[in-house]
Amino acid sequence: MSKSKLVDYTKISPNSSARTVKISKITIHHMAGNLSVEACGNVFQTTERQASSNYGVGTDGRIGLYVDESRRAWTSSNRDNDNVAVTIEVANDGGSPNWHVSDKALAATIALCVDICQRNGIKKLNFTGDKSGNLTMHKWFASTLCPGPYLESKFPYIAAEVNKRLSAASNGSASTNTGTDKNNVSGAAGGVLWCVQIGAYTHKKTAEARARSAEAEGFDFSAVQSEGMYKVQSKGYADKADANALLAKVKKAGFSAFVNTRAADKASTTKKTVKRIAQEVIWGQWGNGADRKKKLTAAGYDYDEVQNMVNKLLGK
């Protein structure tokens, strides 16, 4: 059998065909449900459904094998794509409209992609935003939302993480994770910041209007151009807990939102005005007491200067 060493569970589906070409792509799907790897395997047992995938990843990070890599799974509604691609179904720990996946599932998917690339001689995973790359998505081959907004937003990150580990492995680096740890998720130390996203639009004016509606509720969002879209995102946080805290407030205010990641580049770390930070303090975005002082100092702001502005804005 040709399969990943990361597999935790195997239940071979009768729905597959002979693969006639060399594997050169990976297609990541979502399950549109929070299925375990066992439940997903059961779905693919019926011949009436005529569906399967090579692998499935559960919310708990476990990996299931349903079709050996030597065979073509019936996953993407496209014979040609399935013939060249290893297909992966990923469970959702959140439903419509964002179809969120857990950090463990995301980490396991990245590790699985690294292993697939290494064993099949794929030197680099290219996400181009269309069919020309070798990291593809179901929606390009059929009328579907698969892999869902959240997982779709992670494709550039997935490709970057896979390539980083492939490069480290080829260079013999012992200090970089090479993909065998399914629970590894890179944070700010790997050049990634956590942020909250409340929308993605093709037109900049629409995105800016969405950002203004959030600001009217006391939140600081901006339109960030990425992957051909204008994403309405908060500032980036090095600690995911801070992004989750903002997410809870944003959802409570009635916005549809989810936590996303973006590269820790120069634009995402630009300092704001003291007045803006003081407004955020008043809105409760920087915590209280010693915790607030610690966060402001760590972000490069003068605590006393910010506090003086807070007092001024409050008329004290």
C-alpha positions in Angstrom: 0.0 0.0 0.0 1.0 3.6 -0.6 -0.1 5.6 2.4 1.1 8.1 5.0 2.8 7.0 8.1 0.6 9.4 10.0 -2.6 7.4 9.5 -4.5 6.6 12.7 -7.4 4.7 11.2 -8.1 2.8 8.0 -11.4 1.8 6.3 -11.0 1.3 2.6 -13.8 2.6 0.4 -15.1 0.6 -2.6 -15.4 3.9 -4.5 -12.2 4.3 -6.4 -10.5 3.7 -9.7 -7.0 3.0 -10.9 -4.7 6.0 -10.9 -3.1 6.4 -14.4 -0.7 9.3 -13.8 1.9 10.3 -11.3 0.6 12.2 -8.2 1.5 15.9 -8.5 -1.2 17.8 -6.6 -3.1 17.9 -3.4 -6.8 18.9 -3.1 -8.1 19.9 0.4 -11.9 19.6 1.0 -14.1 20.1 4.0 -16.6 17.6 5.3 -19.4 20.2 5.9 -19.8 18.5 9.3 -17.9 17.5 12.4 -17.3 13.9 11.4 -14.8 11.6 13.1 -12.4 9.7 10.9 -14.5 6.6 11.6 -17.8 8.3 10.6 -16.3 9.7 7.5 -15.1 6.3 6.5 -18.6 4.9 7.0 -20.0 7.6 4.6 -17.6 6.4 1.9 -18.7 2.7 2.3 -21.9 3.0 0.3 -21.6 2.4 -3.4 -24.8 4.4 -4.1 -23.1 7.6 -3.0 -20.1 7.0 -5.3 -17.9 9.3 -3.3 -14.6 8.9 -1.4 -11.4 10.6 -0.6 -7.8 9.4 0.0 -7.7 10.8 3.5 -9.9 12.4 6.2 -8.8 14.5 9.1 -10.9 14.8 12.3 -11.3 17.8 14.6 -9.1 15.9 17.1 -6.3 15.8 14.5 -6.6 12.0 13.8 -6.1 11.0 10.2 -8.1 8.3 8.3 -7.2 6.5 5.1 -10.1 5.5 2.8 -8.5 5.1 -0.6 -4.9 4.1 -1.1 -2.8 6.7 -2.8 -2.1 4.3 -5.7 -5.8 4.7 -6.6 -8.0 7.7 -7.6 -10.5 8.7 -5.1 -13.9 10.1 -6.2 -13.8 13.5 -4.4 -13.5 16.6 -6.6 -16.3 16.0 -9.2 -13.5 16.0 -11.7 -11.8 12.9 -13.0 -8.7 14.7 -14.2 -8.0 16.5 -10.9 -8.6 13.4 -8.8 -6.3 11.4 -11.1 -3.3 13.7 -10.3 -4.3 14.7 -6.8 -4.3 13.2 -3.3 -7.6 14.3 -1.8 -8.1 15.2 1.9 -11.5 15.8 3.7 -11.2 17.9 6.8 -13.8 18.0 9.6 -15.5 21.3 10.6 -15.8 22.2 14.3 -18.1 25.1 13.3 -20.9 25.3 10.8 -22.2 27.7 8.2 -21.3 30.3 7.0 -17.5 30.0 7.8 -17.1 26.3 8.3 -14.3 26.6 10.8 -11.8 23.8 11.4 -9.9 23.2 14.6 -6.2 24.0 15.1 -5.5 20.3 15.6 -7.2 19.5 12.3 -5.2 22.3 10.5 -1.9 21.1 12.0 -2.6 17.5 11.0 -3.5 18.5 7.5 -0.3 20.4 7.1 1.7 17.5 8.4 -0.1 15.1 6.1 0.6 17.4 3.1 4.3 17.5 4.0 4.4 13.7 4.1 2.5 13.3 0.8 4.9 15.7 -0.9 8.0 14.0 0.5 6.9 10.5 -0.6 5.7 11.6 -4.0 8.5 13.8 -5.0 6.6 17.1 -4.8 9.3 19.6 -4.1 7.0 22.6 -3.5 3.3 23.2 -2.9 2.1 26.1 -5.0 -1.1 27.9 -4.2 -1.8 30.2 -7.1 -5.5 30.9 -6.4 -6.6 28.9 -9.5 -6.3 25.5 -11.1 -2.7 26.2 -12.4 -1.2 25.5 -8.9 -0.7 22.1 -7.3 -2.8 22.9 -4.2 -6.4 23.0 -5.4 -9.9 23.2 -4.0 -13.2 21.6 -4.8 -15.0 24.8 -5.7 -12.9 25.2 -8.8 -14.3 22.0 -10.3 -17.9 22.0 -9.2 -20.7 24.3 -8.0 -19.9 24.1 -4.3 -18.6 26.2 -1.4 -16.1 23.5 -0.5 -13.7 24.0 1.3 -15.6 26.8 3.0 -14.4 30.3 3.8 -12.3 29.6 6.8 -10.3 26.7 5.3 -10.0 28.5 2.0 -8.4 31.5 3.7 -5.8 29.1 5.1 -4.6 27.8 1.8 -1.7 30.3 1.5 -0.7 29.6 5.1 -0.9 25.8 4.5 1.3 26.1 1.4 3.8 28.3 3.2 4.1 25.9 6.2 4.4 22.9 4.0 7.2 24.5 1.9 9.0 25.7 5.0 9.2 22.2 6.4 10.0 20.6 3.0 12.9 23.1 2.7 14.1 22.3 6.2 14.0 18.6 5.5 15.9 18.9 2.3 18.6 21.1 4.0 18.9 18.7 6.9 17.7 21.2 9.5 17.1 19.6 12.8 15.7 22.7 14.5 12.6 23.0 12.2 9.6 20.8 12.3 9.5 18.7 9.2 5.8 17.7 9.4 5.8 14.5 11.5 4.2 16.3 14.5 0.5 16.6 13.7 -0.1 19.0 16.6 2.3 21.7 15.6 0.8 25.0 14.7 3.1 27.9 14.0 2.4 31.2 15.8 4.0 34.6 15.6 7.4 33.1 16.1 7.0 31.6 12.6 6.0 35.0 11.1 2.3 34.7 11.6 -0.1 36.9 13.6 -3.7 36.1 14.7 -6.4 38.5 13.6 -10.2 38.6 13.5 -11.9 38.7 10.1 -15.4 39.9 9.4 -15.6 39.7 5.7 -13.8 39.5 2.3 -14.9 41.5 -0.7 -13.8 42.0 -4.4 -14.4 45.8 -4.2 -12.3 47.9 -1.9 -15.1 50.4 -1.2 -17.4 47.6 0.0 -14.7 46.4 2.4 -14.0 49.9 3.7 -17.7 50.4 4.3 -17.7 47.1 6.3 -14.7 48.3 8.3 -16.5 51.6 9.1 -19.6 49.8 10.3 -17.3 47.9 12.8 -15.7 51.1 13.9 -19.1 52.5 14.6 -19.5 49.7 17.2 -16.1 50.5 18.8 -13.9 48.1 16.9 -10.8 48.8 14.8 -10.9 47.0 11.5 -9.3 47.8 8.1 -9.5 46.5 4.6 -6.3 44.4 3.8 -5.7 43.4 0.2 -4.8 39.7 0.1 -5.1 36.9 -2.6 -7.1 39.2 -4.9 -9.6 40.1 -2.2 -10.1 42.9 0.3 -10.3 41.2 3.7 -11.8 43.2 6.6 -9.5 42.3 9.5 -8.4 43.5 12.9 -4.9 44.2 13.9 -2.6 41.1 14.3 -2.0 39.6 17.7 1.1 37.4 18.6 -1.1 35.6 21.1 -4.1 33.8 19.7 -5.9 34.3 23.0 -6.1 38.0 22.4 -7.7 37.4 19.0 -10.2 35.0 20.5 -11.1 37.6 23.2 -11.8 40.2 20.4 -13.7 37.5 18.4 -16.1 37.0 21.3 -16.8 40.8 21.6 -17.2 41.1 17.8 -19.7 38.2 17.7 -21.6 39.6 20.7 -22.0 42.8 18.7 -23.7 40.9 15.9 -20.9 40.4 13.4 -20.2 37.2 11.6 -16.5 36.7 12.3 -13.7 34.1 12.7 -10.0 34.1 13.7 -7.6 34.1 10.8 -3.8 34.4 10.4 -1.7 36.6 8.3 2.0 37.2 7.9 3.7 39.4 10.5 4.9 41.9 7.9 5.7 45.5 8.2 2.2 46.7 7.4 0.6 44.6 10.1 2.9 45.9 12.8 2.6 49.6 12.1 2.0 51.6 15.3 -1.2 53.5 15.7 -1.7 57.0 17.1 -1.8 57.4 20.9 -5.4 58.7 20.5 -6.5 55.6 18.6 -4.9 53.3 21.2 -6.6 55.4 24.0 -9.9 54.8 22.3 -9.2 51.1 22.1 -8.4 51.2 25.9 -11.8 52.8 26.5 -13.5 50.2 24.4 -11.9 47.5 26.5 -9.6 46.0 23.8 -6.4 46.2 26.0 -7.6 44.7 29.2 -7.3 46.3 32.7 -4.7 47.1 35.3 -1.4 45.4 35.2 -2.4 43.3 32.2 -3.2 46.4 30.2 0.1 48.0 31.1 2.0 44.8 30.1 0.2 44.6 26.7 0.7 48.3 25.8 4.4 48.2 26.8 5.0 45.0 24.8 3.4 46.6 21.8 5.8 49.5 22.0 3.4 52.1 23.5 4.1 54.5 26.4 1.6 53.4 29.1 1.6 56.8 30.8 1.1 58.7 27.6 -1.8 56.4 26.6 -3.4 56.7 30.0 -3.1 60.5 29.9 -4.9 60.5 26.6 -7.6 58.1 28.0 -8.2 60.6 30.9 -8.4 63.5 28.4 -10.9 61.6 26.2 -13.0 60.8 29.2 -12.9 64.4 30.4 -11.0 63.6 33.6 
